[in-house]
Amino acid sequence: MSPLTLLPFIVLIGAMFLMTRSAKKKQQQAADMRNQMQPGSGVRTIGGMYATVKEVSDDTVLLDAGPGVELLFAKNAIGAVLSDDEYNRIVHGIEHDLKSGSDVVPDDASSLTESADADESADEAAAAADDSSVDLGKKDEAGTKAAGTEAQQAEADEEPKKSDGDSDAKK
């Protein structure tokens, strides 16, 4: 056999070796991370639950998920051991700010201007005061709305309506 025929097989075996080697490295790093767990450290399980380690044994970990909630997990179910700052930021919403005294940007713009609140309340008041119905009829030649009294509307309803030229104009 020629070396060119064996080359694809050699490349394939080399790629498989490299892939298994990197997978073994990741497994070793995960095992080291799980062995570094100590009571009091914050963890995230592979299911996404955040808790504090209470006890660590050979194969299991007892987690404190809240007041009076203790859960027993396999060590393999721990996805990540978090630093104290990261755990407090995620679970308690406590930011460890390195720039103390800096300006804080609000989440929404409503607190930036007081006039926006006044404009909204004025719009709501105007909408509540405008409870009258809107006449969408034709306007007269002066540009004002058609007669608005109920009596005139009743008379207009009784009169025969003019059509646009379809039906019985000629017989």
Sequence and secondary structure as in RCSB ss.txt:
>XXXX:A:sequence
MSPLTLLPFIVLIGAMFLMTRSAKKKQQQAADMRNQMQPGSGVRTIGGMYATVKEVSDDTVLLDAGPGVELLFAK
NAIGAVLSDDEYNRIVHGIEHDLKSGSDVVPDDASSLTESADADESADEAAAAADDSSVDLGKKDEAGTKAAGTE
AQQAEADEEPKKSDGDSDAKK
>XXXX:A:secstr
  HHHHHHHHHHHHHHHHHHHHHHHHHHHHHHHHHT  TT EEEETTS EEEEEEE SSEEEEEEETTEEEEEEG
GGEEEEE HHHHIIIII     SSTT     SSGGGT SHHHHHHHHHHHHHHH  S    S   TTS      H
HHHHHHHHS    SS TTS  
